[in-house]
Amino acid sequence: MISTLPKWAGGILESLVGQRAEVIGTTYLSPHLKKVRFQSDLAKMNFQIGYASVIRVNEIEYRNYTIAYHDMQLGIVDIIFHIHNNGPGSSYADTLSVGDHLYISSPRGHKVYNPKFQHQLLFGDETSLGLACSLLPTLKKNNHSFQFYLELDDSNHEVPELLGLENCSIFPKNGSFANAEWIDGLPIFHHENWLHASYTLVGNVTSVQAFRKALKRNGVNRITTQGYWLKGKKGL
């Protein structure tokens, strides 16, 4: 995905692949997490767990956002934005209000859900909450054993419960996931079933890489990763 385009090219791209959407609701789940509900014609959109839509966040920049929820009949799409004031996407999302109009692309990406694995674990942070919300109904419907490992700022520790997420383990952002010895002590490495589980690791690149190394070190093979952001790099 190209994150920047000239203004004229962006206008053409939106007219070709974008779908006009209206903001019909906004909710601050915490001072730094905002859920926005959009309404649009979804007939030509392809929704899969983990897929993301592209949104133009200023005249030349674009960002990807995972769809947290959609309803084809009602034409509703929910996206959860991390408001950290350290990037153009965050700043744009903070300004969105009811009645605003924008273009949203059809979701696309890589499938992260594999029904063959009874045990499933998603690891992430604030940027991963949309994926967790998208994944939860399918995990419950198909009777999976599942866990969400979430590395969150203190102000966001209550948000998973507000979103209705279940089986969540909340971890502070204190560098623990950069500590190999600490990771090896996690309960999942002491239960045989979880050594044969499917793992999806998304969010902070540093934490994702460290957790992946620990999983591989402990003999886990089914791992899907996608880094959403990296400290020091221009963010969402």
C-alpha positions in Angstrom: 0.0 0.0 0.0 1.3 3.4 -1.0 1.0 5.7 2.0 1.5 8.9 0.1 0.1 10.1 -3.3 0.0 13.5 -5.0 -3.3 15.2 -4.3 -4.5 14.9 -7.9 -3.7 11.2 -8.0 -5.5 10.6 -4.7 -8.6 12.2 -6.1 -8.6 9.8 -9.1 -7.9 6.8 -6.9 -10.8 7.6 -4.6 -13.2 8.0 -7.5 -12.1 4.6 -8.9 -11.9 2.3 -5.8 -13.3 4.4 -2.9 -16.8 4.3 -1.5 -18.4 7.4 -0.1 -19.2 7.0 3.6 -20.8 9.2 6.2 -19.9 9.3 9.9 -23.1 8.4 11.8 -21.7 7.9 15.3 -18.6 8.4 17.4 -17.7 7.1 20.9 -14.6 7.7 22.9 -13.9 4.4 24.7 -11.1 6.2 26.5 -9.2 9.5 26.0 -7.1 7.7 23.5 -9.4 5.2 21.8 -12.3 6.3 19.5 -14.8 4.1 17.8 -16.3 5.6 14.7 -19.4 4.2 12.9 -19.7 4.8 9.2 -22.6 4.2 6.8 -22.2 3.4 3.2 -23.2 1.1 0.3 -21.2 -2.1 1.2 -22.6 -4.2 -1.7 -19.3 -4.3 -3.6 -17.0 -4.6 -0.5 -15.3 -7.8 0.5 -15.1 -8.3 4.3 -12.8 -10.9 5.8 -11.4 -11.2 9.3 -8.3 -9.1 9.5 -8.9 -7.1 6.3 -8.3 -3.3 6.4 -9.7 -0.4 4.5 -7.7 2.6 3.3 -8.7 6.1 4.4 -7.3 9.4 3.1 -6.2 11.2 6.2 -4.9 14.5 4.6 -4.3 15.8 1.1 -1.5 13.3 0.3 -1.4 10.6 3.0 -3.3 7.4 3.5 -3.6 4.9 6.3 -4.9 1.3 6.7 -7.6 0.6 9.4 -8.9 -2.9 10.3 -12.6 -3.2 10.2 -13.9 -4.0 13.7 -17.5 -4.7 12.7 -19.8 -4.5 9.7 -23.4 -5.1 8.8 -24.0 -5.6 5.1 -27.8 -5.0 5.3 -27.6 -1.8 7.3 -24.5 -0.6 5.5 -22.6 -0.1 8.8 -18.8 -0.2 9.4 -17.1 0.3 12.7 -13.4 1.3 13.0 -11.5 1.8 16.3 -8.9 4.5 16.1 -5.9 4.9 18.4 -5.7 8.7 19.3 -2.1 9.2 20.2 -1.5 12.6 18.5 1.7 11.4 16.9 0.7 10.9 13.3 -1.6 12.2 10.6 -4.1 9.3 10.9 -4.5 9.8 14.6 -5.0 13.6 14.2 -7.5 13.1 11.4 -9.5 10.5 13.4 -9.7 12.7 16.4 -11.5 15.4 14.3 -14.2 13.0 12.8 -17.7 13.9 13.9 -21.2 12.9 12.9 -22.1 14.2 9.4 -18.6 14.1 8.0 -18.1 12.4 4.7 -15.1 10.6 3.3 -14.0 7.8 1.0 -13.3 4.3 2.4 -11.7 1.6 0.2 -13.0 -2.0 0.0 -11.2 -4.0 2.7 -8.2 -6.1 1.6 -5.3 -7.9 3.2 -4.2 -11.3 4.5 -6.6 -13.8 6.1 -5.5 -14.4 9.7 -8.2 -16.9 10.8 -7.6 -20.6 10.2 -10.5 -22.8 11.4 -8.3 -25.9 11.5 -6.8 -24.9 14.9 -8.8 -25.5 18.0 -6.7 -23.2 20.1 -6.1 -19.6 18.9 -4.3 -16.6 20.4 -4.2 -13.0 19.2 -1.5 -10.8 20.5 -1.6 -7.0 20.0 -2.1 -3.5 21.4 -4.5 -0.6 20.9 -4.1 -0.9 17.1 -5.2 -4.5 17.3 -8.5 -4.0 19.1 -10.4 -3.8 15.8 -9.0 -7.2 14.7 -10.0 -8.7 18.1 -13.6 -7.4 17.7 -13.7 -8.8 14.2 -12.3 -12.2 15.3 -14.3 -12.8 18.5 -17.7 -13.8 17.0 -16.2 -16.4 14.7 -14.1 -17.9 17.5 -17.2 -18.2 19.7 -19.4 -19.6 16.9 -16.9 -22.3 16.1 -16.3 -23.2 19.7 -12.5 -22.4 19.7 -10.4 -22.2 22.8 -9.1 -18.6 22.5 -7.1 -15.9 24.3 -6.4 -12.3 23.6 -3.0 -11.0 24.9 -3.2 -7.2 24.8 -0.3 -4.8 25.6 -2.1 -1.6 26.6 -1.5 1.8 28.1 -2.9 2.2 31.6 -5.7 4.5 30.4 -6.9 1.8 28.1 -7.0 -1.3 30.4 -10.8 -1.1 30.7 -11.5 -0.9 27.0 -11.5 -4.6 26.1 -14.4 -5.1 28.6 -16.3 -2.2 27.1 -15.9 -3.8 23.7 -17.2 -7.1 25.0 -14.0 -9.0 24.4 -13.5 -12.2 26.4 -10.6 -14.2 27.7 -8.3 -11.1 27.7 -4.9 -10.9 29.5 -3.9 -7.3 29.8 -0.2 -6.4 30.0 1.3 -3.0 30.8 3.7 -1.4 28.3 6.7 -1.8 30.5 9.1 -3.6 28.1 8.2 -7.1 29.3 7.7 -8.3 25.7 11.3 -7.4 25.0 12.5 -9.7 27.8 13.0 -13.2 26.4 13.1 -14.8 29.9 9.9 -13.2 30.9 8.1 -14.2 27.7 9.2 -17.8 28.3 7.5 -17.8 31.6 4.0 -17.1 30.1 1.4 -19.7 31.0 0.9 -20.7 27.3 4.3 -22.3 27.2 3.4 -24.7 30.0 0.3 -26.2 28.4 0.7 -28.7 25.5 -2.4 -27.5 23.7 -1.1 -24.0 23.4 2.1 -25.2 21.8 0.0 -26.5 18.9 -2.2 -23.4 18.7 -2.5 -20.8 15.9 -0.9 -17.4 16.9 -1.6 -14.1 15.3 0.8 -11.3 16.4 0.0 -7.7 15.3 0.8 -4.2 16.4 4.1 -3.0 17.8 6.9 -4.4 15.6 9.3 -4.7 18.5 6.9 -6.7 20.6 5.7 -8.8 17.7 9.3 -9.8 16.8 10.2 -10.7 20.4 7.1 -12.8 20.9 7.5 -14.6 17.6 11.1 -15.5 18.5 9.9 -16.9 21.9 7.1 -19.0 20.1 9.6 -20.4 17.7 12.1 -21.1 20.5 9.3 -23.1 22.2 8.4 -25.1 19.2 5.3 -23.2 18.0 5.0 -23.3 14.2 1.6 -21.7 13.2 2.4 -18.0 13.5 1.0 -15.1 11.5 2.6 -11.6 12.0 2.0 -8.1 10.9 3.6 -5.1 12.4 1.4 -2.0 12.4 3.9 0.5 13.8 7.5 0.9 15.0 8.8 3.4 17.5 10.7 6.2 15.8 8.9 5.7 12.5 6.1 7.9 11.3 3.0 6.4 12.8 -0.7 5.9 12.0 
